[in-house]
Amino acid sequence: MTLDRPVYYVKRRLLGKPLTTEHISKEKLDNRTALGVLASDCISSSAYGSEEMLRVLVPVVGAAAFTMIMPVTGAILLVLLLLTLCYSDVVTIYTRAGGSYVVARENFGPDVAQIAAVALLVDYIVTVAVQVSAGTNALISLAHLVGNGWTGLDHLQLPVSVTVILLLAYGNLRGVREAGRMFALPAYLFMTAMGLVFLFAVVRGLTGELPHADLQAAGVVPLGTPGDGWLYGASLFIVLRSFANGGSSLTGLEAISNGISAFREPQGRNARRTLITMSCVLAVLVLGVSTLAHYTHAVPYVDGTPTVIAQEARLVFGNGTPGTAGLVFVQLATALILYAGANTPFTGFPFLASFVAEDRFLPRPLVRRGHRLAFSNGIIALTVLSLALLLGTGASVDRLVALYAIGVFTAFTMAGAGLTAYHVRRREPLRRTKIAVNALAAVVSAAVVLIFAVTKFTEGAWLVVVIFPLGVWALVRINREYRHEAAALQRLPPGGDRPLMRRHQVIVLVETLDLATVNALRYAHELRPDRIRAVHFAIDEPHARRLSAAWESTSATSVALELVACPDRRLRHAMRELAIRTTRDGETSLTVLVPRRMYSNFLGKLLHRGTGDAMARTLGQLPHVAVTILPFDVSPVLRTPEPADEPRQD
């Protein structure tokens, strides 16, 4: 059994049978499944968007907040309309996944496109943390309302959220088809649940039986100056803060353009239809939740639970057994879609990272598909980063929202600006209309970024403002390294693969006389160098003497052993000095062979220590020096039976 077989067995059991490359074309989503998978992030934002608006307004204007929320919601829906028109254009023109990144790259060049890349990557990371935290809040709200104030699950907020992220990562590592089947249903359950809430609310509203929430209940956000008029006690700054918070309702709108590769052909048309459907559903949900808050006065709580949407469901369905059943259905559907919304970045982030890596602005391993044709490295990277953010904020939705919308609205800005430049350069029907719509979408999105950065700066937005330029710098720096490597390759003269040095010397590093060392010496002879040297650095003098005696007494090798004194025990420094002396004449190239012993059984690993990696890193920096690590599995040789007529040698 080889070393990797147990690991591969575990991978196969966890992730399923490996898929071959031919299956990539089959791993596509139909429109209904795509709506459930890719739109969950956007649709689920309605579960907390209106609440975040109220969280800003209520402490300042009191009950007047339930009047002011309607015009603020209207402004957000106008932004939604503009962005829907803009992104309909995106998915029609650019049928390759990447969304605003591809738009910016094609119209402004790869360097400017990294602004969009960082914006989207940051947004995906924050989205996972926000959606999962909000989903856990929905479950805690259910326990709070059904249990008459019981909050025994509060301490599970963080561990439950961490567990959900790990489960999402596992589902996506199995591949897009399994992820689609797993995460499409919650979107439709949530739409059904909220449809029932709105239907019952209309019926009870028409009969005059729709109750109000208790604004003086323990734990609610403190009410500000009472009044029913617009802007009573409020400033423009507060209204802008509310608008910025409500902008979180639109996050996720870009998911379809970023994941367009997951659609079946024709991808552009299918993605456009799904995008328009998603935007219509989102508009109904955001308007419905805000309208219910306007009539029921459902107010946010300081600790986040029960949520506004949970209070609305309780007020609409009532306190009886049927009402409790309705509440349970709504909250479970809300939690599921929020968790499913956290799955959307697991589709978009790896795709986007792979495209950025193809452009050589991220490490190349992000391009490779894994065991089940998913971009496993991207999924793992997203998991690690989102878990770090979740742990850093304690899974608090309030703290996470402050980091949320800047990234996605920056991406909206890049998409609108890029499409404006695209249409300016072309002569086509409705050209002026398209230019006006996309330019307006870019200006409005940039305004939202500015509003969010200013109004939420002290609440955590400063972190995103700092990360953005650092992220862009890092991506450009990675690209510069790749470009330097490519330029060095181009500078090679014809026949650049021919030897430059007149002489070639091979040094085999010897730790002990064993099968791996003999194998390395055999390989050294096959290289046919001008000279072969077997070198042992004498760190342990008694061991060096024993090794020298054993070497002289054996007939297994014809190469003499050289002992190099190393009194300061700085092995890498001593080898570096030896390599420099060997190549000092400028006419000698050096190959250093480092034997690596490999064992299939635990006892072999225990009896022999492995060396060589640190040595390879040290010598690999020297000119005209090549380092080769030679793995040698000793176990098969040990299992070979000895000839019957020869005595066993110790």
C-alpha positions in Angstrom: 0.0 0.0 0.0 1.4 3.4 -0.9 1.4 6.4 1.4 -1.4 8.2 -0.4 -3.9 5.4 -0.5 -5.4 5.9 3.0 -5.7 9.6 2.3 -7.3 9.0 -1.1 -9.7 6.4 0.5 -10.9 9.0 3.1 -11.3 11.7 0.4 -13.3 9.3 -1.8 -15.6 8.3 1.1 -16.2 12.0 2.1 -16.5 13.6 -1.3 -17.7 10.7 -3.5 -16.2 9.2 -6.7 -13.8 11.5 -8.6 -15.3 13.2 -11.6 -13.3 13.3 -14.9 -12.8 16.4 -16.9 -15.5 15.4 -19.4 -18.1 15.9 -16.7 -17.5 19.6 -16.5 -20.1 20.4 -19.3 -22.6 18.2 -17.4 -22.1 20.1 -14.1 -24.5 22.9 -15.1 -27.7 24.4 -13.5 -31.1 24.9 -15.0 -32.8 28.2 -14.4 -34.9 27.0 -11.4 -32.0 25.5 -9.7 -29.8 28.5 -10.5 -32.4 30.8 -8.9 -32.4 28.8 -5.7 -28.6 28.5 -5.6 -27.3 31.8 -6.9 -30.1 34.1 -5.8 -30.3 32.9 -2.2 -27.7 35.4 -1.1 -29.7 38.3 -2.7 -33.2 37.2 -1.7 -32.2 36.4 1.8 -30.8 39.9 2.4 -34.4 41.0 2.7 -34.5 39.2 6.1 -32.3 41.9 7.7 -32.2 44.9 5.3 -35.3 46.6 6.7 -34.2 45.9 10.3 -30.9 47.5 9.7 -32.6 50.7 8.5 -34.8 50.7 11.6 -31.8 50.2 13.8 -30.5 53.6 12.7 -33.8 55.5 12.7 -35.5 54.3 15.8 -33.0 55.6 18.3 -33.2 59.1 16.7 -36.8 59.6 15.7 -38.7 57.0 17.7 -42.0 55.9 16.2 -41.5 58.3 13.2 -39.0 55.7 12.0 -41.9 53.5 10.9 -43.0 56.3 8.6 -39.5 57.2 7.4 -38.6 53.6 6.5 -41.0 53.8 3.5 -39.2 56.5 1.5 -35.8 55.1 2.4 -37.1 51.7 1.1 -38.3 53.4 -2.1 -34.9 54.9 -2.7 -33.3 51.5 -2.3 -35.8 49.9 -4.8 -34.9 52.6 -7.3 -31.2 51.7 -6.9 -32.3 48.0 -7.4 -34.0 48.9 -10.6 -30.9 50.7 -12.0 -28.6 47.8 -11.0 -30.9 45.2 -12.5 -30.8 47.0 -15.8 -27.0 47.3 -15.5 -26.4 43.7 -14.7 -28.9 42.5 -17.4 -26.5 44.2 -19.7 -23.5 42.5 -18.1 -24.8 39.0 -18.4 -25.9 39.6 -22.0 -22.5 40.9 -23.2 -20.1 39.0 -20.9 -21.1 35.4 -20.8 -18.0 34.4 -18.9 -18.1 34.2 -15.2 -16.4 37.1 -13.4 -19.1 39.8 -13.5 -17.7 43.3 -12.8 -14.1 42.0 -12.8 -14.4 40.9 -16.4 -16.2 44.1 -17.3 -13.5 46.3 -15.8 -10.7 44.2 -17.2 -12.1 44.4 -20.8 -12.7 48.1 -20.6 -10.1 49.5 -18.3 -7.3 47.0 -18.4 -6.2 44.3 -15.9 -4.6 46.6 -13.3 -7.7 48.7 -12.8 -9.8 45.5 -12.8 -8.1 44.5 -9.5 -10.2 47.1 -7.7 -13.2 45.1 -8.7 -11.5 41.8 -7.9 -10.7 42.9 -4.4 -14.2 44.4 -3.9 -15.8 41.1 -4.9 -13.4 38.8 -3.0 -13.9 40.9 0.2 -17.7 40.9 -0.3 -17.8 37.2 -0.7 -15.9 36.6 2.5 -18.1 39.0 4.5 -21.2 37.6 2.9 -20.5 34.1 4.3 -20.0 35.5 7.8 -23.1 37.8 7.7 -25.5 35.3 6.2 -24.5 32.5 8.6 -24.7 34.8 11.6 -28.1 36.1 10.5 -29.3 32.5 10.0 -28.3 31.6 13.5 -30.0 34.7 14.8 -33.2 33.5 13.1 -33.0 30.2 15.0 -32.4 32.0 18.3 -35.3 34.3 17.6 -37.5 31.3 17.2 -36.5 29.9 20.5 -37.0 33.3 22.1 -40.6 33.8 20.8 -41.7 30.2 21.1 -40.1 29.8 24.5 -41.6 33.0 25.9 -38.4 34.8 26.3 -36.1 31.8 26.7 -32.6 32.7 25.3 -30.8 29.5 26.3 -29.3 29.2 22.8 -27.5 32.5 22.9 -24.2 30.9 23.8 -24.4 28.7 20.7 -24.4 31.6 18.3 -20.7 31.3 17.4 -20.3 27.4 17.5 -23.4 26.9 15.4 -22.3 29.5 12.9 -18.8 27.9 12.6 -20.4 24.4 12.1 -22.7 25.7 9.3 -19.7 27.2 7.4 -17.9 23.9 7.6 -20.9 22.1 6.3 -21.3 24.6 3.4 -17.6 24.0 2.5 -18.1 20.2 2.6 -21.2 20.4 0.3 -19.4 22.5 -2.2 -16.3 20.3 -2.2 -18.6 17.6 -3.5 -19.3 19.6 -6.6 -21.8 22.0 -8.1 -24.5 19.5 -8.9 -24.7 18.3 -5.3 -24.5 21.9 -4.1 -27.4 22.9 -6.4 -29.6 20.1 -5.1 -28.8 20.9 -1.5 -29.2 24.7 -1.6 -32.0 25.4 -4.1 -34.9 24.3 -2.0 -34.5 26.9 0.9 -35.1 29.8 -1.5 -38.5 28.5 -2.6 -39.4 27.7 1.0 -38.6 31.2 2.1 -40.6 32.7 -0.8 -43.5 30.5 0.2 -43.2 31.4 3.9 -43.0 35.2 3.2 -45.9 34.9 0.7 -48.0 33.4 3.5 -47.0 36.2 5.9 -47.9 38.9 3.4 -51.2 37.2 2.6 -52.3 36.8 6.2 -51.1 40.4 6.9 -53.4 41.7 4.1 -56.3 39.8 5.4 -55.9 40.9 9.0 -55.1 44.4 7.9 -58.4 44.6 5.9 -60.3 43.3 8.9 -58.6 45.7 11.3 -57.0 42.9 13.4 -53.4 43.5 12.6 -51.7 44.2 16.0 -48.8 46.5 16.9 -45.5 45.4 18.6 -44.8 46.6 22.1 -42.3 49.5 21.7 -41.6 49.5 25.4 -40.7 45.8 25.7 -37.6 44.9 27.6 -34.5 44.7 25.3 -35.8 46.8 22.4 -33.7 49.5 20.9 -34.3 52.7 22.9 -36.8 55.1 21.2 -35.6 58.5 20.3 -37.6 61.7 20.1 -41.2 60.8 19.5 -43.1 62.3 16.6 -44.9 61.3 13.4 -43.5 63.8 10.9 -40.7 63.3 8.4 -37.3 64.3 9.6 -38.6 65.2 13.0 -35.5 65.2 15.2 -33.4 63.6 12.4 -30.6 65.0 10.3 -29.6 64.2 6.7 -26.7 62.2 8.2 -29.1 59.8 10.0 -31.2 59.3 6.8 -28.0 58.6 4.8 -26.9 56.1 7.5 -30.2 54.4 7.3 -30.0 54.3 3.5 -26.5 52.8 3.8 -27.6 50.1 6.2 -30.6 49.3 3.9 -28.2 49.0 1.0 -27.2 45.6 2.5 -30.6 44.4 1.0 -29.0 44.6 -2.5 -25.9 42.5 -1.7 -25.8 39.4 -3.7 -27.3 41.0 -6.9 -24.0 40.4 -8.6 -23.9 36.6 -7.9 -25.6 35.6 -11.1 -23.1 37.5 -13.3 -20.2 36.1 -11.3 -21.5 32.5 -11.6 -22.8 32.6 -15.2 -20.6 29.7 -16.1 -22.8 27.5 -14.0 -25.8 28.1 -16.3 -26.8 25.9 -19.2 -26.6 27.1 -22.8 -27.6 29.8 -23.9 -25.9 31.1 -20.8 -26.5 34.8 -21.4 -30.3 34.5 -21.9 -30.8 32.1 -19.1 -28.8 34.3 -16.7 -30.7 37.4 -17.7 -34.1 35.7 -17.1 -32.9 34.5 -13.7 -31.5 37.9 -12.8 -34.8 39.7 -13.6 -36.8 37.1 -11.7 -34.5 37.4 -8.7 -34.7 41.2 -8.7 -38.6 41.1 -8.8 -38.7 38.7 -5.9 -36.2 40.8 -3.9 -38.2 44.0 -4.5 -41.4 42.3 -3.3 -39.7 41.0 -0.2 -38.0 44.2 0.8 -41.1 46.3 0.2 -43.2 43.7 2.0 -41.0 43.5 5.1 -40.7 47.3 5.3 -44.4 47.8 4.8 -45.2 45.3 7.6 -42.8 47.1 9.9 -44.6 50.4 9.0 -47.9 49.0 10.1 -46.9 46.6 13.0 -44.1 48.8 14.4 -41.9 45.7 14.7 -38.8 47.2 16.4 -35.2 45.9 16.5 -33.8 44.5 19.7 -30.4 45.5 21.1 -29.0 42.0 21.1 -30.5 41.2 17.7 -33.1 38.7 18.7 -36.0 38.4 18.2 -35.5 39.8 14.7 -38.0 42.2 13.0 -39.1 39.5 10.5 -39.7 37.1 13.4 -41.8 39.7 15.2 -43.8 40.3 12.1 -44.5 36.6 11.6 -45.7 36.4 15.3 -47.9 39.4 15.0 -49.4 38.3 11.7 -50.0 34.6 12.6 -51.0 35.2 16.3 -50.2 33.2 19.5 -52.3 30.1 19.0 -51.1 26.7 17.9 -51.6 27.5 14.2 -49.8 30.8 14.7 -46.9 29.1 16.4 -46.7 26.6 13.5 -46.6 29.4 11.0 -43.9 31.2 13.0 -41.8 28.0 13.1 -42.2 27.6 9.4 -41.2 31.2 8.7 -38.2 31.1 11.0 -36.9 27.8 9.8 -37.3 28.9 6.2 -35.5 32.2 7.0 -32.6 30.4 8.7 -32.3 28.0 5.8 -32.2 30.6 3.1 -29.7 32.7 5.0 -27.5 29.6 5.3 -28.1 28.9 1.6 -27.3 32.5 0.9 -24.0 31.9 2.5 -23.5 29.2 0.0 -23.6 31.6 -3.0 -20.0 32.9 -2.3 -18.8 29.2 -2.4 -19.9 29.3 -6.1 -18.8 32.8 -7.0 -15.5 33.2 -5.0 -13.7 30.1 -6.5 -14.8 31.0 -10.0 -13.7 34.6 -9.6 -10.4 33.6 -8.0 -9.7 31.2 -10.8 -10.1 33.9 -13.4 -8.0 36.4 -11.5 -5.4 33.6 -11.1 -5.5 33.0 -14.9 -4.7 36.6 -15.3 -1.7 36.0 -13.0 -2.9 38.3 -10.2 -3.5 35.4 -7.8 -1.5 32.2 -7.2 -1.9 29.6 -10.0 -3.1 26.8 -7.7 -6.5 28.6 -7.5 -7.0 27.6 -11.2 -6.9 23.9 -10.6 -10.1 21.9 -10.1 -10.2 19.3 -7.4 -11.5 15.8 -6.8 -15.1 16.6 -7.8 -14.4 19.3 -10.4 -14.9 22.1 -7.9 -12.2 24.7 -7.4 -11.2 23.2 -4.1 -8.4 25.6 -3.3 -10.7 28.6 -3.6 -13.3 26.9 -1.5 -10.8 26.1 1.2 -9.4 29.7 1.1 -12.9 31.2 1.4 -13.7 28.9 4.4 -10.6 29.8 6.3 -11.0 33.6 5.7 -14.7 33.6 6.6 -14.1 31.6 9.7 -11.4 34.1 10.8 -13.8 37.0 10.2 -16.6 35.2 12.1 -14.4 34.5 15.1 -13.0 38.0 15.0 -16.5 39.6 15.2 -18.1 37.0 17.5 -20.7 36.3 14.8 -22.4 39.6 15.4 -24.5 40.8 12.5 -24.3 44.4 13.6 -20.5 44.4 13.5 -20.4 42.5 10.2 -22.9 44.8 8.3 -20.5 47.7 8.8 -18.0 45.7 6.6 -20.6 44.6 4.1 -21.8 46.9 1.4 -18.6 48.8 0.5 -17.2 45.8 -1.4 -20.3 45.0 -3.4 -21.2 48.6 -4.3 -17.6 49.2 -5.4 -18.1 46.2 -7.8 -21.4 47.8 -8.9 -19.5 51.0 -9.6 -16.9 49.2 -11.7 -19.6 47.3 -13.7 -21.6 50.4 -14.5 -18.5 52.5 -15.4 -17.1 49.6 -17.6 -20.4 49.2 -19.5 -20.6 52.9 -20.0 -17.2 52.9 -21.6 -18.2 49.8 -23.6 -21.3 51.5 -25.2 -19.5 54.8 -25.8 -17.1 53.0 -28.2 -19.9 51.4 -30.2 -22.7 52.4 -32.5 -25.8 50.3 -31.7 -29.5 50.6 -31.1 -30.5 52.4 -27.8 -26.9 53.4 -27.4 -27.7 56.7 -25.5 -30.2 54.9 -23.2 -27.7 52.3 -22.3 -25.0 54.8 -21.7 -27.3 56.8 -19.5 -28.5 53.8 -17.4 -25.1 52.4 -16.8 -23.5 55.8 -16.1 -26.3 56.5 -13.6 -25.9 53.1 -12.0 -22.1 53.8 -11.6 -22.7 57.2 -10.1 -25.3 56.0 -7.7 -23.2 53.0 -6.6 -20.2 55.2 -6.1 -22.4 57.6 -3.9 -23.5 54.6 -1.8 -19.8 53.6 -1.3 -19.0 57.1 -0.2 -22.0 57.3 2.1 -21.2 54.0 3.6 -17.5 54.8 4.1 -18.3 58.1 5.9 -21.4 57.1 7.9 -20.1 53.7 9.0 -16.4 54.5 9.2 -16.2 54.4 13.0 -18.3 51.2 13.1 -15.8 49.1 11.2 -15.9 50.4 7.6 -12.4 51.8 8.2 -11.1 48.2 8.1 -12.5 47.7 4.6 -11.2 51.2 3.5 -7.7 50.1 4.7 -7.9 46.5 3.2 -8.9 47.7 -0.2 -5.7 49.5 -1.3 -3.6 46.8 0.4 -5.5 44.1 -1.4 -5.0 45.8 -4.8 -1.3 46.3 -4.1 -0.9 42.6 -3.2 -2.6 41.5 -6.4 -0.5 43.8 -8.5 2.6 42.7 -6.7 1.8 39.0 -7.4 1.3 39.9 -11.1 4.6 41.7 -11.2 6.4 38.6 -10.0 4.7 36.5 -12.7 5.6 39.1 -15.4 9.2 39.2 -14.2 9.4 35.4 -14.6 7.9 35.6 -18.0 10.3 38.4 -19.1 13.3 36.4 -17.8 12.2 33.4 -19.9 11.8 35.7 -23.0 15.4 37.0 -22.5 17.0 33.6 -22.8 19.0 33.3 -26.0 18.4 30.5 -28.6 19.5 27.2 -27.2 19.1 28.4 -23.6 18.6 24.9 -22.4 22.2 23.9 -23.2 24.9 23.7 -20.4 26.6 27.0 -19.5 29.4 25.5 -17.4 32.3 23.5 -18.7 32.3 21.1 -15.7 29.5 19.4 -13.7 30.0 18.1 -10.2 27.5 16.1 -8.1 27.5 16.0 -4.3 25.5 13.4 -2.5 24.7 14.4 1.1 25.2 11.5 3.4 23.5 11.2 6.8 24.0 7.5 7.2 24.9 4.5 5.1 21.5 3.0 4.1 19.5 2.1 1.0 18.4 5.6 0.3 22.1 6.8 0.2 23.1 4.0 -2.1 20.2 4.8 -4.4 21.2 8.5 -4.5 24.8 7.5 -5.5 23.5 5.2 -8.2 21.5 8.1 -9.6 24.5 10.3 -9.4 26.4 7.9 -11.7 23.5 8.0 -14.2 23.9 11.7 -14.5 27.5 11.1 -15.8 29.1 14.2 -14.1 32.8 15.0 -14.2 33.0 14.2 -10.5 30.9 12.6 -7.8 31.4 13.3 -4.1 29.8 11.8 -1.1 29.8 14.3 1.7 29.0 14.0 5.4 29.0 17.0 7.8 30.5 15.9 11.0 28.2 17.3 13.6 28.4 14.3 15.9 32.0 13.1 15.9 31.4 9.6 17.3 28.7 9.0 14.6 31.0 10.4 11.9 33.8 8.0 12.9 31.4 5.0 12.9 30.0 6.1 9.5 33.5 6.4 8.1 34.4 2.9 9.3 31.2 1.4 7.9 31.8 3.2 4.6 35.3 1.8 4.2 34.2 -1.7 5.0 31.3 -1.9 2.5 31.4 -2.8 -1.1 28.1 -1.2 -1.9 29.7 2.0 -3.2 32.8 3.0 -5.1 32.7 6.7 -4.1 34.9 7.8 -1.2 33.3 9.5 1.8 34.4 13.0 2.6 34.0 14.2 6.2 33.5 18.0 6.5 34.0 19.4 10.0 31.0 21.4 11.3 31.9 22.3 14.9 29.3 25.1 15.2 26.6 22.6 14.1 25.3 25.1 11.4 24.7 22.4 8.8 23.0 24.7 6.2 25.7 27.3 6.5 28.4 24.7 6.1 26.7 23.3 3.0 26.3 26.7 1.6 30.0 27.5 2.0 30.9 24.2 0.4 28.7 24.9 -2.6 30.1 28.4 -3.0 33.7 27.0 -2.9 32.8 24.4 -5.5 31.4 26.9 -8.0 33.7 29.7 -7.3 35.8 29.2 -10.5 32.7 30.2 -12.6 33.1 27.1 -14.8 31.6 24.5 -12.6 27.9 23.7 -12.1 26.9 21.8 -9.0 24.0 19.3 -8.4 23.3 18.4 -4.8 21.4 15.2 -4.2 19.5 14.9 -0.9 18.2 11.4 -0.2 14.8 11.3 1.4 13.8 8.1 3.1 10.1 7.1 2.9 8.4 4.4 4.9 4.9 2.9 4.5 4.9 1.7 8.1 4.9 3.8 11.3 8.0 1.9 12.7 10.1 2.9 9.7 9.1 6.6 10.1 9.9 6.4 13.8 13.4 4.9 13.3 14.6 7.3 10.6 14.2 11.0 10.6 13.8 12.9 7.3 16.0 15.8 6.3 16.6 17.8 3.2 13.8 20.4 2.7 15.5 23.2 4.6 18.8 22.4 2.8 17.1 22.6 -0.6 15.6 26.0 0.3 19.1 27.3 1.3 21.0 26.0 -1.7 18.3 26.8 -4.3 19.2 30.5 -3.9 22.7 30.1 -5.2 23.7 30.5 -8.8 24.8 27.4 -10.8 23.5 25.2 -8.0 20.7 22.7 -8.4 19.1 20.7 -5.6 17.3 17.5 -6.1 15.5 15.6 -3.3 15.4 11.9 -4.1 12.5 10.1 -2.4 13.2 6.4 -1.8 10.6 4.1 -0.4 12.6 1.6 1.7 9.7 -0.7 2.7 9.4 -2.6 -0.6 13.1 -3.4 -0.6 12.9 -4.6 3.0 10.0 -7.0 2.1 12.0 -8.6 -0.7 13.0 -12.2 0.4 16.7 -12.9 0.7 18.3 -15.8 -1.3 18.1 -19.1 0.6 21.7 -20.0 0.2 23.0 -16.7 1.7 23.2 -16.1 5.4 21.3 -13.1 6.8 23.5 -10.2 7.4 23.0 -7.8 10.3 
